[in-house]
Each structure stands twice: as C-alpha cells, then as structure tokens.
C-alpha cells in the first residue's frame, strides 16, 4: 500500500482494525503488505500504525502521540499529550477488543482543548487496545489490561 493516509482512512471506515491472537492488522485492506513485530506482541503494518516500541519515522513524536491509558475498575481514560490546533490535532480515540470490535470511541475537533476521552466499559476481555489518531502523525496503538 503506497499511501498510509489513504489506508488509515479506509481502515477507520471499516471498524479500524481486526485484532486476534495478539496480532493487529487492518482487516483485508492489508493483504500482502509488509508488517513489523513489536515488543508489545503486535504485528502492525510497517509505516502505517505506530507504538511506543515501534515509532518508525515518528521516533521523536512518541510522547505526544502514543495514547496513555488509565484503568480504574470499569472506568478507562485515554489521554494523548498533544496540543490541539486547526492544523495539527488528535482526531480520534478508540478502544478495540482482541477480535476487532470497536467498543468505544470519541472523535475530537481542532477546537477541543485536549485529547482526553473517558469511558465506562464492562467487557469479558482482559486485553484491549487504545488508539490515538493524529491528523499529521498517523495511528498509534497501546495494548492494555482490564
């Protein structure tokens, strides 16, 4: 896939991602694409989806783009330590189950003061994935336990 922004647009339109058996891929959109393995045990498309362990070309952007997840019982908070402006902002947070179901999401606008989302979630899944999408620095994923 030659255009990562086009991929992300397609992936977010088809439920973002399919996660299974510890592997995150972007549904059938990624068939035949190269992927990289990270320390988090995820198999992510190279140059399209990023983590703290695999920031790719955005190595200097981790602190302001990788989602920070706080779990307190059934309450989950996702924060992205990122400024919000019309030219550069966090577009969306999601929480995704290991089988690819998006169970919570929040879309932001450049007018929002911060990229923080809070959810009350009851799930049988012990592992979930938080995503943070920046309009300039792509999709970031953080694996967490509940």
C-alpha positions as CSV (number, residue, x, y, z in Angstrom):
1,X,0.0,0.0,0.0
2,X,1.7,3.2,-1.1
3,X,-0.4,5.8,0.7
4,X,-0.6,5.4,4.5
5,X,-3.1,8.2,4.9
6,X,-5.5,6.5,2.4
7,X,-5.0,3.2,4.3
8,X,-5.9,4.9,7.6
9,X,-9.0,6.5,6.0
10,X,-10.1,3.0,4.7
11,X,-9.2,1.3,8.0
12,X,-11.2,3.7,10.1
13,X,-14.1,3.3,7.8
14,X,-14.2,-0.5,8.3
15,X,-14.1,-0.6,12.0
16,X,-10.5,0.4,12.3
17,X,-8.8,-2.9,12.8
18,X,-9.0,-6.6,13.3
19,X,-7.2,-7.8,16.3
20,X,-6.9,-11.5,17.0
21,X,-4.5,-13.9,18.7
22,X,-2.2,-10.9,19.7
23,X,-2.0,-9.6,16.2
24,X,-3.3,-6.2,15.0
25,X,-3.9,-5.9,11.3
26,X,-6.1,-3.7,9.3
27,X,-8.7,-6.2,8.1
28,X,-8.3,-7.4,4.5
29,X,-7.0,-4.0,3.4
30,X,-3.5,-5.1,4.3
31,X,-3.3,-8.4,2.4
32,X,0.2,-8.8,1.0
33,X,1.6,-5.8,2.9
34,X,4.7,-5.9,5.0
35,X,4.4,-5.7,8.7
36,X,6.6,-5.4,11.7
37,X,6.5,-7.1,15.1
38,X,6.8,-5.0,18.2
39,X,7.7,-5.7,21.8
40,X,4.0,-5.4,22.7
41,X,3.4,-8.6,20.8
42,X,1.5,-6.9,18.0
43,X,2.1,-7.4,14.3
44,X,1.5,-4.0,12.8
45,X,1.7,-2.6,9.2
46,X,5.1,-1.0,8.7
47,X,4.9,2.8,8.3
48,X,1.1,3.0,9.0
49,X,0.4,2.1,12.6
50,X,2.8,3.0,15.4
51,X,3.5,2.1,19.1
52,X,5.9,3.3,21.8
53,X,8.1,0.3,20.9
54,X,7.8,0.9,17.2
55,X,7.5,4.6,16.5
56,X,9.0,4.2,13.0
57,X,9.7,7.5,11.3
58,X,8.0,9.3,14.3
59,X,10.5,8.3,16.9
60,X,10.7,11.9,18.2
61,X,6.9,12.1,18.4
62,X,6.1,9.3,20.9
63,X,5.4,11.4,23.9
64,X,2.8,13.5,22.2
65,X,1.1,10.8,20.2
66,X,1.1,7.4,21.9
67,X,-2.1,7.1,23.9
68,X,-1.8,6.9,27.7
69,X,-4.3,4.6,29.3
70,X,-5.5,4.7,32.9
71,X,-7.8,1.9,34.1
72,X,-9.8,2.2,37.4
73,X,-12.2,-0.7,37.6
74,X,-14.6,-0.3,34.7
75,X,-13.5,3.3,34.0
76,X,-11.0,3.8,31.3
77,X,-9.3,7.1,30.4
78,X,-7.3,7.7,27.3
79,X,-5.1,10.8,27.1
80,X,-2.8,11.9,24.3
81,X,-0.4,14.6,25.4
82,X,-0.8,16.6,22.2
83,X,-1.7,20.2,21.5
84,X,-4.9,20.9,19.6
85,X,-4.9,23.4,16.8
86,X,-6.6,23.7,13.4
87,X,-3.5,22.5,11.6
88,X,-2.4,19.7,13.9
89,X,-4.7,17.8,16.3
90,X,-5.7,14.4,17.6
91,X,-8.7,13.3,15.5
92,X,-10.0,10.2,17.4
93,X,-9.5,7.7,20.2
94,X,-10.9,4.2,20.1
95,X,-11.0,1.2,22.4
96,X,-10.8,-2.1,20.4
97,X,-11.3,-5.7,21.6
98,X,-8.9,-8.5,20.6
99,X,-11.4,-9.6,17.9
100,X,-11.5,-6.2,16.3
101,X,-14.7,-4.8,17.7
102,X,-14.6,-1.1,18.4
103,X,-16.4,-0.8,21.8
104,X,-15.8,2.8,22.5
105,X,-14.7,5.9,20.6
106,X,-14.5,9.7,20.7
107,X,-13.9,12.0,17.8
108,X,-12.2,15.3,18.5
109,X,-12.2,18.6,16.7
110,X,-9.3,21.1,16.5
111,X,-11.3,23.3,18.8
112,X,-11.2,20.8,21.7
113,X,-8.8,21.9,24.4
114,X,-7.2,18.5,24.9
115,X,-7.4,14.9,23.6
116,X,-8.9,13.1,26.6
117,X,-11.6,10.5,26.5
118,X,-13.3,8.6,29.3
119,X,-15.4,5.5,29.1
120,X,-17.2,3.2,31.4
121,X,-16.7,-0.3,30.0
122,X,-17.8,-3.8,31.1
123,X,-16.2,-6.5,29.0
124,X,-15.1,-10.1,29.3
125,X,-11.8,-9.3,27.5
126,X,-8.8,-9.0,29.7
127,X,-6.7,-7.2,27.0
128,X,-7.9,-4.2,25.0
129,X,-6.2,-1.8,22.6
130,X,-6.4,2.0,22.7
131,X,-5.8,4.0,19.6
132,X,-5.0,7.6,19.0
133,X,-5.0,9.1,15.5
134,X,-3.2,12.4,14.7
135,X,-4.0,14.2,11.5
136,X,-0.3,14.6,10.8
137,X,1.5,11.7,12.6
138,X,-0.8,8.8,11.9
139,X,-2.3,6.0,14.0
140,X,-0.8,5.0,17.4
141,X,-1.8,1.9,19.4
142,X,-1.4,1.0,23.1
143,X,-2.2,-2.5,24.4
144,X,-3.6,-2.5,28.0
145,X,-5.2,-4.9,30.5
146,X,-8.5,-4.5,32.3
